[in-house]
Amino acid sequence: MSTLKVDNIENRTGSSSSTTPDLISGRITASACVDATGTVGFRKSFNFSSVVDHGVGNFELNFTTACSHINYSYSGNSMKGDTNNDGNMHLQLGGGNTQIQKFTTGFRARCKVASNNASNDPEHFEVIVCQTD
């Protein structure tokens, strides 16, 4: 195995670059596209080890490598996947019905229909996590 040791990484045209600290502290920590129909699993993922189905519209995502603190940022999107496919779904990250569920090892994700707030399994949902140290 080889080791690459550099202070700066630059694209071919020289118009964009990143330093080693940039790459360590300010880039994507984890991302995933979760298939939430049938057997729940990842379509694609980076730094997620598992997704657990805790019932209708209730999921737990676990990191492969834990974050150093819980002050990471996250965002996501879900799609209901019904016949009109109007996408009127809410994705709530880091919480259950009554408490925050955000940990260094992962977090909970809840999917609810926007029009009536009922828990619902989406066709799929995506999340992205960023952590700065």
Buried (B, 14 or more C-beta within 10 A) or exposed (E): EEEEEEEEEEEEEEEEEBEEEEEEEBEEBBBBEBBBEEEBEBEEBEBBBBBEBEEEBBBBBBBEEEBEEEEBEBEBBBBBBBEEEEBBBBBBBBBEEEEEBBBBBBBBBBBBBEEEEEEBBBBBBBBBBBBEE
